[in-house]
Amino acid sequence: MSTIFALSSGTLPSAIAVFRVSGPQSLPILRQLSRRKIWTPKMMEFTKLYDSQRKIIDESMAVYFPGPKTFTGEDTTEFFLHGSQAVAQKFATCLSEIENVREAKRGEFTRRAFHNGKMSISEVRGLDRLIRSRTEKERRAAFGQMRGGTRAVEIRKKLVEILSKLFVIIDFGEHVALELSDAQKDVAEILSEINRLILAWEGAERAQRGLEIVLYGRPNSGKSSILNQLAHDDVAIVSEIPGTTRDSLVTTIQINGIRCRLTDTAGVRPHTNDVIEAEGIRRAQRRLESADVICVVVDPESRSDDVAKILEDVEKLKNPESKVLIVKNKADLKLPYPEVSSSGIHVVSSHATSSEGCQQLRETLGSLVDQLCPEANFLLDAELLRKCSDELTCSMLCQDAAIMCQHIEKGLEYIAELTQGTVTESVLDGIFSQFCIGK
């Protein structure tokens, strides 16, 4: 097996450049470059590093870790050099000149850790999510995925126990107290748990990509003022002239640890002869299709039929999982609002003349965000869980123990992929291709 190396510390220049070396030649490389034979394992020491011409490359700290108690399970050496591009390039060139030593591919260190039994497939996927995490919620979700393998093992054990009961029913039939309904009841409990895990995964995926929150309503209802208050910045131009916002304006905020893209859309009205305004309205309506939360902003000057038409458009264009919120803006004016049919829709009051005026809106948005992205202690790949769920659902409909076994065994195959039982090389290629070079 070849020995691999990579710069693991990120973009240069920087204070320190960390090179990781993994493989059977890790210690010989350290001895060759430092011109020292004796290195105490797990002890970081100062050393000068030399090229093949015995010319100094840099002064550095270095440490050797003997396998298998390392990240990859192999002998590993780490070098801490000055974070100069010239130093890093020279050091990488010297490493490449050594026989059977090459630069690592994307995710190759983690791939070796997986193949050497140091990480499960759930831990690998979780590590990828952790590296790409940008908020606290995403970080917690990543660790939930790294722990997900333990939950998959538990599900697998339960399914094996159900299969054991079914085999007894098949072999001994009426001579045992077990009944098919007992097995179906056990499957129903596992199916319920799997469906909860699917919802948790979908929430984590939303948190990873960020949520889309759209402010939608008639002209001059105060959408831009609400945007500015929620963003704590003068992002949008605000005036008393209706139609000031002619196109969608997007800013990013965080709500309960979730990145949210907050969009102020052009005001919508039933009819307009202005070509630019009409295009702004069409773009606003398109925003509804991808929105996770739609805030329909109304004010005391809104007409009941106009609000009803807006809510009708929202219901027609939104996706089924979107949350709708009616925001009764300009509440500080203490004027009556139009009558609106808001059955099953959240309704809050706000006024954007001060930060406190949007507090109720912030709290309600926080609640909706938590519903869309629930906290998850364990995460497992939803695609495999859905396939397992389909098989278990089919098994619930069976009145024959043998056919029920077939569906449960197929479901076990999908769970096996989550517990490192069977993972194809093509699947691994797809996972590790997303990693950075030094991981």
C-alpha positions as CSV (number, residue, x, y, z in Angstrom):
1,M,0.0,0.0,0.0
2,S,1.3,3.5,-0.9
3,T,1.9,6.2,1.7
4,I,-0.2,9.3,1.2
5,F,0.2,12.9,2.3
6,A,-1.7,16.2,2.1
7,L,-1.8,19.7,3.4
8,S,-4.6,19.4,6.1
9,S,-4.7,22.9,7.5
10,G,-6.4,24.8,4.6
11,T,-5.6,27.9,2.5
12,L,-2.2,29.5,2.5
13,P,-0.6,31.8,3.5
14,S,-1.3,31.1,7.2
15,A,0.5,31.0,10.5
16,I,1.1,27.2,10.3
17,A,0.9,24.6,7.5
18,V,0.0,21.2,8.8
19,F,0.9,18.2,6.6
20,R,-0.5,14.8,7.4
21,V,1.3,11.6,6.2
22,S,-0.4,8.2,6.5
23,G,0.9,4.7,5.6
24,P,3.8,2.3,6.2
25,Q,6.5,4.8,5.3
26,S,5.4,7.5,7.8
27,L,8.2,6.9,10.2
28,P,10.9,6.4,7.5
29,I,9.8,9.7,5.9
30,L,10.2,11.5,9.2
31,R,13.6,10.0,9.8
32,Q,14.7,10.8,6.2
33,L,13.6,14.5,6.2
34,S,14.8,15.2,9.8
35,R,18.1,13.3,9.5
36,R,17.2,11.8,12.9
37,K,16.7,8.0,13.6
38,I,15.1,8.1,17.0
39,W,11.6,9.5,17.4
40,T,9.5,8.9,20.5
41,P,5.9,8.0,19.5
42,K,3.2,10.5,20.3
43,M,5.7,13.2,21.4
44,M,5.9,16.4,19.4
45,E,9.4,17.6,18.9
46,F,11.2,20.5,17.2
47,T,13.3,19.5,14.1
48,K,14.8,21.0,11.0
49,L,13.7,19.4,7.7
50,Y,16.0,18.8,4.8
51,D,15.6,17.9,1.1
52,S,17.5,15.2,-0.8
53,Q,20.4,17.6,-1.3
54,R,20.6,18.1,2.4
55,K,19.4,21.7,2.1
56,I,17.1,23.0,4.7
57,I,13.4,23.2,3.9
58,D,12.1,24.7,7.1
59,E,12.2,24.5,10.9
60,S,9.1,22.7,12.2
61,M,7.4,20.6,14.9
62,A,6.7,17.0,14.1
63,V,5.1,14.0,15.7
64,Y,4.8,10.3,14.9
65,F,1.7,8.2,15.8
66,P,2.1,4.4,15.4
67,G,-1.0,2.5,14.1
68,P,-3.6,1.2,14.6
69,K,-4.5,3.9,17.2
70,T,-4.7,6.7,14.7
71,F,-7.4,8.3,12.6
72,T,-6.7,6.1,9.6
73,G,-5.6,3.1,11.6
74,E,-2.2,3.3,9.9
75,D,1.2,4.8,11.0
76,T,0.8,8.5,10.8
77,T,3.2,11.5,10.9
78,E,2.2,15.1,11.1
79,F,4.5,18.1,10.3
80,F,3.8,21.7,11.5
81,L,5.7,24.1,9.2
82,H,5.5,27.8,8.6
83,G,2.4,28.6,6.6
84,S,4.2,29.9,3.5
85,Q,3.1,28.9,0.0
86,A,6.8,28.5,-1.0
87,V,7.6,26.3,2.0
88,A,4.5,24.1,1.5
89,Q,5.2,23.7,-2.2
90,K,8.8,22.7,-1.6
91,F,7.8,20.3,1.2
92,A,5.1,18.6,-1.0
93,T,7.7,18.3,-3.8
94,C,10.1,16.6,-1.5
95,L,7.5,14.1,-0.3
96,S,6.4,13.3,-3.9
97,E,10.0,12.4,-4.8
98,I,10.1,9.6,-2.2
99,E,9.3,6.2,-3.8
100,N,5.8,4.9,-3.2
101,V,4.7,8.2,-1.6
102,R,2.0,10.3,-3.3
103,E,-0.5,13.1,-2.6
104,A,-3.8,12.0,-1.2
105,K,-7.0,12.1,-3.2
106,R,-10.2,13.7,-1.9
107,G,-11.4,12.1,1.3
108,E,-8.7,9.4,1.1
109,F,-7.6,9.6,4.8
110,T,-11.2,9.1,5.8
111,R,-11.7,6.3,3.3
112,R,-8.7,4.5,4.8
113,A,-10.2,5.0,8.2
114,F,-13.4,3.4,7.0
115,H,-11.7,0.4,5.3
116,N,-9.6,-0.1,8.4
117,G,-12.7,-0.3,10.7
118,K,-12.0,3.0,12.4
119,M,-15.2,4.6,11.2
120,S,-18.7,3.4,10.3
121,I,-20.4,4.6,7.2
122,S,-22.7,6.8,9.4
123,E,-19.7,8.3,11.0
124,V,-18.2,9.0,7.6
125,R,-21.3,10.8,6.3
126,G,-21.6,12.7,9.6
127,L,-18.0,13.8,9.3
128,D,-18.7,15.2,5.8
129,R,-21.8,17.0,7.2
130,L,-19.7,18.4,10.1
131,I,-17.0,19.8,7.8
132,R,-19.7,21.5,5.7
133,S,-21.6,22.8,8.8
134,R,-22.0,26.6,9.1
135,T,-24.3,27.0,12.1
136,E,-24.7,25.6,15.5
137,K,-27.8,23.6,14.4
138,E,-25.9,22.1,11.5
139,R,-23.0,21.1,13.8
140,R,-25.3,19.3,16.2
141,A,-27.0,17.5,13.3
142,A,-23.6,16.3,12.1
143,F,-22.8,14.7,15.4
144,G,-26.3,13.2,15.4
145,Q,-25.5,11.5,12.1
146,M,-22.1,10.3,13.4
147,R,-24.1,8.6,16.2
148,G,-26.8,7.3,13.9
149,G,-25.0,4.0,13.3
150,T,-25.8,2.9,16.8
151,R,-29.5,3.4,16.2
152,A,-29.3,1.5,12.9
153,V,-27.7,-1.4,14.8
154,E,-30.6,-1.4,17.3
155,I,-33.2,-1.4,14.5
156,R,-31.3,-4.3,12.8
157,K,-31.4,-6.3,16.0
158,K,-35.1,-5.8,16.4
159,L,-35.8,-6.9,12.8
160,V,-33.7,-10.0,13.3
161,E,-35.7,-10.8,16.4
162,I,-38.9,-10.5,14.4
163,L,-37.5,-12.8,11.7
164,S,-36.7,-15.4,14.4
165,K,-40.4,-15.3,15.6
166,L,-41.6,-15.7,12.0
167,F,-39.3,-18.6,11.3
168,V,-40.7,-20.3,14.4
169,I,-44.3,-19.7,13.1
170,I,-43.3,-21.1,9.7
171,D,-41.6,-24.2,11.1
172,F,-44.0,-25.0,14.0
173,G,-47.2,-23.2,13.1
174,E,-50.1,-24.2,15.4
175,H,-47.8,-25.8,17.9
176,V,-46.5,-22.5,19.3
177,A,-48.3,-19.6,21.0
178,L,-46.8,-17.0,18.6
179,E,-49.2,-15.4,16.0
180,L,-48.6,-13.4,12.9
181,S,-50.3,-10.4,14.5
182,D,-47.6,-10.3,17.2
183,A,-44.9,-9.9,14.5
184,Q,-47.0,-7.3,12.7
185,K,-47.3,-5.3,15.9
186,D,-43.5,-5.4,16.4
187,V,-43.0,-4.2,12.8
188,A,-45.4,-1.3,13.3
189,E,-43.3,-0.1,16.2
190,I,-40.1,-0.2,14.2
191,L,-41.9,1.4,11.2
192,S,-43.0,4.3,13.4
193,E,-39.4,4.8,14.6
194,I,-38.0,4.7,11.0
195,N,-40.6,7.3,9.9
196,R,-39.5,9.6,12.8
197,L,-35.9,9.2,11.7
198,I,-36.9,10.1,8.1
199,L,-38.5,13.3,9.3
200,A,-35.4,14.1,11.4
201,W,-33.2,13.6,8.3
202,E,-35.4,15.9,6.2
203,G,-35.2,18.6,8.8
204,A,-31.4,18.3,8.9
205,E,-31.3,18.6,5.1
206,R,-33.4,21.8,5.3
207,A,-31.1,23.1,8.0
208,Q,-28.1,22.3,5.8
209,R,-29.4,24.2,2.7
210,G,-31.1,26.9,4.7
211,L,-34.7,27.9,4.8
212,E,-36.5,30.3,2.5
213,I,-38.8,32.8,4.2
214,V,-40.8,35.0,1.8
215,L,-42.6,38.3,2.7
216,Y,-45.6,38.5,0.4
217,G,-48.5,41.0,0.2
218,R,-50.0,44.1,-1.4
219,P,-47.9,47.3,-2.1
220,N,-47.1,49.5,0.9
221,S,-48.1,46.9,3.5
222,G,-44.7,47.3,5.2
223,K,-42.9,44.2,3.9
224,S,-39.6,46.1,3.4
225,S,-39.8,47.6,6.9
226,I,-40.3,44.2,8.4
227,L,-37.3,42.9,6.4
228,N,-35.1,45.7,7.8
229,Q,-36.2,45.0,11.4
230,L,-35.6,41.2,11.1
231,A,-32.2,41.8,9.5
232,H,-31.3,44.6,11.9
233,D,-30.1,46.6,8.9
234,D,-31.4,49.0,6.3
235,V,-31.4,46.4,3.6
236,A,-34.5,47.6,1.7
237,I,-35.4,51.1,0.6
238,V,-38.5,52.2,2.5
239,S,-41.0,54.9,1.5
240,E,-44.7,55.8,1.6
241,I,-44.9,55.4,-2.2
242,P,-46.6,52.2,-3.1
243,G,-44.5,49.9,-5.3
244,T,-41.1,51.1,-4.1
245,T,-39.9,47.5,-4.1
246,R,-40.0,46.4,-7.8
247,D,-38.0,43.2,-7.5
248,S,-37.2,40.5,-4.9
249,L,-34.6,41.5,-2.4
250,V,-32.8,38.8,-0.4
251,T,-30.8,38.9,2.8
252,T,-29.6,36.1,5.1
253,I,-30.4,35.9,8.8
254,Q,-30.1,33.2,11.5
255,I,-33.2,32.0,13.4
256,N,-32.6,29.5,16.2
257,G,-29.3,28.5,14.7
258,I,-30.7,28.0,11.1
259,R,-29.6,30.1,8.1
260,C,-32.6,31.7,6.6
261,R,-32.8,33.6,3.3
262,L,-35.4,36.3,3.9
263,T,-36.9,37.6,0.7
264,D,-38.8,40.9,0.3
265,T,-41.0,40.6,-2.8
266,A,-42.7,43.2,-5.0
267,G,-46.2,44.2,-3.8
268,V,-48.9,42.3,-5.6
269,R,-52.2,43.7,-6.8
270,P,-54.9,42.3,-9.1
271,H,-54.3,44.5,-12.1
272,T,-51.4,46.6,-13.3
273,N,-50.5,48.2,-16.7
274,D,-46.9,48.7,-15.6
275,V,-44.7,46.1,-17.4
276,I,-42.0,46.3,-14.8
277,E,-44.4,46.0,-11.9
278,A,-46.1,43.0,-13.6
279,E,-42.8,41.3,-13.9
280,G,-42.0,42.0,-10.3
281,I,-45.3,40.4,-9.3
282,R,-44.6,37.3,-11.4
283,R,-41.2,36.9,-9.7
284,A,-42.8,37.3,-6.3
285,Q,-45.3,34.5,-7.1
286,R,-42.4,32.2,-8.3
287,R,-40.8,32.7,-4.9
288,L,-43.8,31.1,-3.3
289,E,-43.1,27.8,-5.0
290,S,-39.7,27.3,-3.2
291,A,-40.6,29.0,0.1
292,D,-40.5,27.1,3.4
293,V,-42.3,29.9,5.3
294,I,-44.6,32.5,3.7
295,C,-45.4,35.6,5.6
296,V,-48.5,37.2,4.1
297,V,-48.3,40.8,5.2
298,V,-51.6,42.8,5.6
299,D,-52.3,46.3,7.0
300,P,-55.4,48.2,7.9
301,E,-55.7,49.6,4.4
302,S,-55.9,46.1,2.9
303,R,-59.2,45.1,1.4
304,S,-60.8,41.7,2.4
305,D,-61.2,40.6,-1.2
306,D,-57.6,41.4,-2.0
307,V,-56.3,39.5,1.0
308,A,-58.5,36.6,0.2
309,K,-57.1,36.6,-3.4
310,I,-53.5,36.7,-2.0
311,L,-54.2,33.8,0.3
312,E,-55.8,31.8,-2.6
313,D,-52.7,32.4,-4.7
314,V,-50.4,31.3,-1.8
315,E,-52.4,28.1,-1.3
316,K,-52.2,27.4,-5.0
317,L,-48.5,28.0,-5.5
318,K,-46.9,26.9,-2.3
319,N,-45.5,23.4,-1.8
320,P,-47.4,21.1,0.6
321,E,-44.8,21.4,3.4
322,S,-44.7,25.2,3.5
323,K,-45.8,27.1,6.6
324,V,-48.1,30.1,6.1
325,L,-48.2,33.1,8.5
326,I,-50.4,36.1,8.4
327,V,-48.7,39.2,9.7
328,K,-51.0,42.0,10.7
329,N,-48.6,44.9,10.2
330,K,-48.8,48.5,11.4
331,A,-50.5,47.4,14.6
332,D,-49.2,50.7,16.3
333,L,-51.9,52.6,14.3
334,K,-54.6,50.8,16.3
335,L,-56.9,50.6,13.3
336,P,-59.2,47.8,12.3
337,Y,-58.0,45.1,9.9
338,P,-60.0,43.5,7.1
339,E,-61.8,40.3,8.0
340,V,-59.7,37.3,6.9
341,S,-60.4,33.6,6.9
342,S,-57.4,32.3,8.7
343,S,-58.4,28.8,9.7
344,G,-55.3,26.7,10.4
345,I,-53.0,29.7,9.7
346,H,-50.8,31.4,12.3
347,V,-51.6,35.1,12.8
348,V,-49.3,37.6,14.5
349,S,-49.4,41.4,14.9
350,S,-46.4,43.6,14.3
351,H,-45.2,47.1,13.6
352,A,-41.9,47.8,12.0
353,T,-41.3,51.3,13.6
354,S,-39.2,49.6,16.3
355,S,-37.3,46.3,16.9
356,E,-39.7,45.5,19.7
357,G,-42.7,45.7,17.3
358,C,-41.5,42.6,15.5
359,Q,-40.7,40.5,18.6
360,Q,-43.9,38.4,18.3
361,L,-43.1,37.8,14.6
362,R,-39.6,36.7,15.5
363,E,-40.8,34.3,18.2
364,T,-43.4,32.8,15.8
365,L,-40.8,32.4,13.0
366,G,-38.6,30.7,15.5
367,S,-41.3,28.2,16.4
368,L,-42.0,27.5,12.7
369,V,-38.3,27.0,12.0
370,D,-38.1,24.5,14.9
371,Q,-41.0,22.6,13.4
372,L,-39.3,22.5,10.0
373,C,-35.9,21.6,11.4
374,P,-36.5,19.6,14.6
375,E,-33.6,18.7,16.8
376,A,-32.3,15.2,16.1
377,N,-30.1,13.1,18.4
378,F,-29.6,10.5,15.6
379,L,-29.5,10.9,11.9
380,L,-29.7,8.1,9.2
381,D,-29.8,8.4,5.4
382,A,-33.4,9.0,4.5
383,E,-33.2,7.3,1.1
384,L,-32.3,3.9,2.6
385,L,-34.8,4.4,5.4
386,R,-37.6,5.0,2.9
387,K,-36.7,1.8,1.1
388,C,-36.7,-0.1,4.3
389,S,-40.0,1.6,5.3
390,D,-41.6,0.5,2.0
391,E,-40.6,-3.1,2.6
392,L,-41.8,-3.1,6.2
393,T,-45.1,-1.5,5.1
394,C,-45.6,-4.3,2.5
395,S,-44.8,-6.9,5.2
396,M,-47.6,-5.4,7.4
397,L,-50.1,-6.3,4.6
398,C,-49.0,-9.9,4.4
399,Q,-51.1,-12.7,5.8
400,D,-48.4,-15.3,5.1
401,A,-45.4,-15.6,7.4
402,A,-43.0,-16.7,4.6
403,I,-43.9,-13.7,2.3
404,M,-43.6,-11.4,5.3
405,C,-40.1,-12.7,6.0
406,Q,-39.1,-11.9,2.4
407,H,-40.0,-8.2,2.8
408,I,-38.4,-7.9,6.2
409,E,-35.2,-9.5,4.9
410,K,-35.1,-7.0,2.0
411,G,-35.6,-4.2,4.6
412,L,-32.6,-5.6,6.5
413,E,-30.4,-5.3,3.5
414,Y,-31.1,-1.5,3.4
415,I,-30.4,-1.3,7.1
416,A,-27.1,-3.2,6.6
417,E,-25.9,-0.4,4.4
418,L,-26.4,2.0,7.4
419,T,-24.5,-0.4,9.7
420,Q,-21.5,-0.9,7.4
421,G,-22.7,-4.3,6.5
422,T,-22.8,-3.7,2.7
423,V,-21.5,-0.6,1.0
424,T,-20.6,-0.6,-2.7
425,E,-17.5,1.1,-4.0
426,S,-19.6,3.4,-6.2
427,V,-21.4,4.6,-3.1
428,L,-18.1,5.2,-1.4
429,D,-16.7,7.1,-4.4
430,G,-19.7,9.4,-4.3
431,I,-19.3,10.1,-0.6
432,F,-15.5,10.7,-0.5
433,S,-15.5,12.8,-3.7
434,Q,-17.2,15.6,-1.6
435,F,-14.4,15.6,1.0
436,C,-11.5,18.0,0.9
437,I,-8.0,16.7,0.0
438,G,-6.6,16.7,3.5
439,K,-9.4,14.7,5.0
